[in-house]
Amino acid sequence: MSDIAQGSPPPPAVTQSRNGRALVLTLNAPATHNRLTFAMCRELVGALQDADRDHSVGAVLLKGAGAAFCTGTDPEELLREGAVETASIHEELFTLGSRLTTPVVCQVHGAAHGAGVGLLCQAHVVLAAQGTTFGLTEIRMGNWPFMTFRSLSAAVGERRAVELSLTGRVFGTNEALQYNLIHAVTPPFELEERAEATAGLLAESSAELIRRGLDFAARTRGMAWSEAGALAQQIRSEWFEHPDFAEGASAAAERRKPDWPSLRGNAPDPAG
């Protein structure tokens, strides 16, 4: 008799591990190619929100277990009575990237279809393995990517987002790179190493500078040019008074690695 049959809890939909100041979140449903269930979405939102509040987390690395990153949502769940609740958690998940001030690196392999594309659009940096396929495939199942469309448009532009939504066509890494859907393509055997190195680099940067930079990007989205310029001057003047700025400038002049004051005392607990 299996552990689950004996009453043991099912495995987590999203697993968590730490690599220094980088938090690794892994979609953990390889048997279904990580189709997003309500439970997985809820766990993912909670983990990302917790990471954004945790000063010991400098970056998040998001990836999928098994042969694919994520191939969409669970269609059976969309037909259940809880569809309204599912829509609510989808709205929260697929807009989260615009609110996070902790950088998210996405490691994509195999396939990112349907909501999987919307998920990678929440990341600030996306690396994909050669041979990965992408597609807004909802229309093939009588649906439209309502919840993911805004973040997709922000990534690739509205006209391209409409075309991909209408056709539901599947495309490869060359087109994904051309559309700005992803930022880099790597051989499959290098993907994990490259993604971890990227997340590690961001995690060891000035957390306070990254927080202010991402907040500035969010606040100026759609803002008039002159208004955004005034805000940039204000925030930069404030930043020049921060100890991390002084340390960064000194480290650059002395050609050494910065020792960011904002990170002191925020190292992860090795026992945790």
C-alpha positions as CSV (number, residue, x, y, z in Angstrom):
1,M,0.0,0.0,0.0
2,S,1.4,3.4,-0.9
3,D,2.1,6.2,1.6
4,I,-0.7,8.3,0.1
5,A,-3.1,5.4,0.5
6,Q,-2.1,5.1,4.1
7,G,-3.1,8.7,4.7
8,S,0.2,10.5,4.2
9,P,-0.2,14.0,2.8
10,P,0.4,14.3,-1.0
11,P,3.8,15.9,-2.1
12,P,3.9,19.7,-2.3
13,A,2.7,21.1,-5.6
14,V,5.7,23.5,-5.4
15,T,8.9,22.5,-3.7
16,Q,11.3,25.0,-2.1
17,S,15.1,24.9,-1.5
18,R,17.8,27.4,-0.8
19,N,21.1,28.1,-2.7
20,G,22.6,30.8,-0.6
21,R,20.4,33.9,-0.9
22,A,18.6,32.4,-3.8
23,L,15.3,30.7,-3.2
24,V,14.6,27.8,-5.7
25,L,10.9,27.1,-6.4
26,T,10.1,24.0,-8.5
27,L,6.8,23.1,-10.0
28,N,6.4,19.6,-8.8
29,A,3.9,17.8,-11.0
30,P,6.1,16.1,-13.6
31,A,3.5,13.4,-14.5
32,T,1.2,16.2,-15.9
33,H,4.0,18.3,-17.3
34,N,3.4,20.7,-14.4
35,R,-0.1,21.7,-15.5
36,L,-1.2,24.4,-13.1
37,T,-3.8,23.3,-10.5
38,F,-5.5,25.5,-8.0
39,A,-3.2,24.1,-5.3
40,M,-0.1,24.8,-7.3
41,C,-1.1,28.4,-8.1
42,R,-2.0,29.0,-4.4
43,E,1.3,27.6,-3.2
44,L,3.3,29.5,-5.9
45,V,1.6,32.9,-5.0
46,G,2.2,32.3,-1.3
47,A,5.9,31.3,-1.8
48,L,6.6,34.3,-4.0
49,Q,4.8,36.7,-1.6
50,D,6.7,35.3,1.3
51,A,10.0,35.6,-0.6
52,D,9.3,39.2,-1.3
53,R,8.9,39.9,2.4
54,D,12.0,37.8,3.4
55,H,15.1,40.0,3.6
56,S,17.3,36.8,3.5
57,V,16.0,36.1,-0.1
58,G,17.8,38.1,-2.7
59,A,16.4,36.3,-5.8
60,V,14.0,33.6,-6.8
61,L,14.7,30.8,-9.3
62,L,11.6,29.3,-10.8
63,K,11.7,26.0,-12.7
64,G,9.7,22.9,-13.4
65,A,10.4,19.2,-12.6
66,G,10.4,16.6,-15.2
67,A,10.3,16.9,-19.0
68,A,8.6,20.3,-19.3
69,F,8.4,23.7,-17.5
70,C,4.6,24.1,-17.6
71,T,2.0,23.1,-20.3
72,G,-0.9,25.2,-19.1
73,T,-3.8,24.8,-16.6
74,D,-5.7,21.7,-15.6
75,P,-8.8,21.8,-17.8
76,E,-10.9,19.6,-15.5
77,E,-10.5,22.2,-12.7
78,L,-11.7,25.0,-15.0
79,L,-15.1,23.1,-15.3
80,R,-15.7,22.7,-11.6
81,E,-17.9,24.8,-9.4
82,G,-14.7,26.5,-8.0
83,A,-13.9,28.1,-11.3
84,V,-14.5,31.6,-9.9
85,E,-12.1,30.9,-7.1
86,T,-9.6,29.5,-9.6
87,A,-10.0,32.7,-11.7
88,S,-9.2,34.8,-8.6
89,I,-5.9,33.0,-7.8
90,H,-5.0,33.1,-11.5
91,E,-5.5,36.9,-11.5
92,E,-3.2,37.2,-8.5
93,L,-0.6,34.9,-10.0
94,F,-0.5,36.3,-13.5
95,T,-0.1,39.9,-12.3
96,L,2.3,39.2,-9.5
97,G,5.4,40.0,-11.6
98,S,4.5,43.6,-11.8
99,R,4.4,44.0,-8.0
100,L,7.4,41.9,-6.9
101,T,10.5,43.8,-5.8
102,T,12.6,40.6,-5.5
103,P,13.9,39.5,-8.9
104,V,12.6,36.3,-10.4
105,V,14.7,34.2,-12.8
106,C,12.8,31.6,-14.8
107,Q,14.5,28.4,-16.0
108,V,12.5,27.0,-19.0
109,H,12.9,23.7,-20.7
110,G,10.8,21.2,-22.7
111,A,7.6,23.2,-23.2
112,A,5.9,26.4,-21.9
113,H,2.4,26.3,-23.3
114,G,-0.8,28.2,-22.4
115,A,-0.6,29.4,-18.8
116,G,3.0,28.3,-18.8
117,V,3.8,31.3,-21.1
118,G,1.9,33.6,-18.7
119,L,3.9,32.2,-15.8
120,L,7.3,32.9,-17.4
121,C,6.0,36.5,-18.2
122,Q,6.0,37.1,-14.4
123,A,9.8,36.7,-14.3
124,H,12.4,39.4,-14.7
125,V,14.9,37.2,-16.4
126,V,14.0,34.1,-18.5
127,L,16.5,31.6,-19.8
128,A,15.4,28.7,-22.0
129,A,17.0,25.6,-23.2
130,Q,17.5,25.0,-27.0
131,G,14.6,22.9,-28.2
132,T,12.0,24.4,-25.9
133,T,8.6,25.1,-27.4
134,F,6.2,27.9,-26.6
135,G,2.6,28.6,-27.5
136,L,-0.6,30.4,-26.4
137,T,-2.6,27.2,-27.0
138,E,-5.8,28.1,-25.1
139,I,-7.8,28.8,-28.3
140,R,-7.4,25.2,-29.3
141,M,-9.5,24.2,-26.3
142,G,-12.2,26.9,-26.8
143,N,-10.6,29.4,-24.4
144,W,-8.7,32.7,-24.6
145,P,-5.7,33.7,-22.4
146,F,-7.8,36.3,-20.5
147,M,-5.7,36.2,-17.3
148,T,-2.3,36.1,-18.9
149,F,-2.9,38.4,-21.8
150,R,-1.8,41.6,-20.0
151,S,1.5,40.4,-18.9
152,L,2.1,38.8,-22.3
153,S,1.4,42.1,-24.0
154,A,3.8,43.8,-21.7
155,A,6.5,41.3,-22.7
156,V,5.9,41.1,-26.5
157,G,3.6,43.9,-27.4
158,E,-0.1,43.9,-27.9
159,R,-0.1,43.1,-31.6
160,R,2.1,40.1,-31.2
161,A,0.1,38.9,-28.2
162,V,-3.1,39.1,-30.2
163,E,-1.6,37.1,-33.1
164,L,-0.3,34.4,-30.7
165,S,-3.6,34.2,-28.9
166,L,-5.6,33.9,-32.2
167,T,-3.5,31.3,-33.9
168,G,-2.5,29.2,-30.9
169,R,0.6,28.2,-32.9
170,V,3.6,26.6,-31.2
171,F,7.1,28.2,-31.9
172,G,10.6,27.7,-30.8
173,T,13.4,29.5,-28.9
174,N,14.5,31.6,-31.9
175,E,11.1,33.2,-32.3
176,A,10.7,33.5,-28.5
177,L,14.0,35.4,-28.3
178,Q,13.0,37.6,-31.2
179,Y,9.7,38.4,-29.5
180,N,11.4,39.3,-26.2
181,L,9.5,36.5,-24.5
182,I,12.8,35.1,-23.2
183,H,16.1,36.7,-22.7
184,A,18.7,34.0,-23.4
185,V,18.9,30.6,-25.0
186,T,21.4,28.0,-23.8
187,P,22.2,24.3,-24.6
188,P,20.1,22.0,-22.4
189,F,23.1,20.7,-20.5
190,E,24.1,24.3,-19.5
191,L,20.6,25.6,-18.6
192,E,20.6,24.8,-14.9
193,E,24.1,26.1,-14.3
194,R,23.4,29.3,-16.2
195,A,20.1,29.9,-14.4
196,E,21.6,29.2,-11.0
197,A,24.5,31.6,-11.8
198,T,22.1,34.3,-12.9
199,A,19.9,33.9,-9.8
200,G,23.1,33.9,-7.6
201,L,24.4,37.0,-9.2
202,L,21.2,38.9,-8.6
203,A,20.9,37.5,-5.0
204,E,24.3,38.8,-4.1
205,S,23.6,42.3,-5.5
206,S,22.4,45.2,-3.4
207,A,18.9,44.1,-2.4
208,E,17.9,47.6,-1.5
209,L,19.0,48.9,-4.9
210,I,17.1,46.2,-6.7
211,R,14.0,46.8,-4.6
212,R,14.1,50.5,-5.4
213,G,14.8,49.9,-9.1
214,L,11.9,47.4,-9.6
215,D,9.6,49.7,-7.7
216,F,10.7,52.6,-9.9
217,A,10.0,50.5,-13.0
218,A,6.5,49.7,-11.7
219,R,5.6,53.2,-10.7
220,T,6.7,54.8,-13.9
221,R,4.8,52.3,-16.1
222,G,2.5,54.4,-18.2
223,M,3.7,57.6,-16.5
224,A,4.2,60.8,-18.5
225,W,7.9,61.2,-19.6
226,S,8.4,64.4,-17.6
227,E,6.8,63.0,-14.5
228,A,8.9,59.9,-14.7
229,G,12.0,62.0,-15.1
230,A,11.2,64.0,-12.0
231,L,10.6,60.8,-10.0
232,A,13.9,59.4,-11.3
233,Q,15.8,62.5,-10.1
234,Q,14.1,62.3,-6.7
235,I,14.8,58.6,-6.2
236,R,18.4,58.9,-7.5
237,S,19.1,61.7,-5.1
238,E,17.8,59.6,-2.2
239,W,19.8,56.6,-3.3
240,F,23.0,58.6,-3.4
241,E,22.6,59.0,0.4
242,H,22.3,55.3,1.0
243,P,25.3,53.3,2.4
244,D,25.0,50.8,-0.5
245,F,25.7,53.5,-3.0
246,A,28.9,54.6,-1.2
247,E,30.0,51.0,-0.9
248,G,29.4,50.2,-4.5
249,A,31.3,53.3,-5.7
250,S,34.2,52.6,-3.4
251,A,34.3,48.9,-4.4
252,A,34.4,49.9,-8.1
253,A,37.2,52.4,-7.5
254,E,39.2,49.9,-5.5
255,R,38.4,47.0,-7.9
256,R,37.0,44.7,-5.3
257,K,33.7,42.9,-4.6
258,P,31.2,45.1,-2.7
259,D,30.3,44.3,0.8
260,W,26.7,45.6,0.8
261,P,25.6,47.1,4.1
262,S,22.0,46.2,3.3
263,L,22.9,42.5,3.3
264,R,24.7,42.4,6.6
265,G,22.7,40.3,9.0
266,N,20.4,39.1,6.2
267,A,22.3,35.9,5.3
268,P,20.1,32.8,5.2
269,D,20.4,30.5,8.2
270,P,22.6,27.4,7.2
271,A,20.5,25.3,9.5
272,G,17.2,26.4,7.8
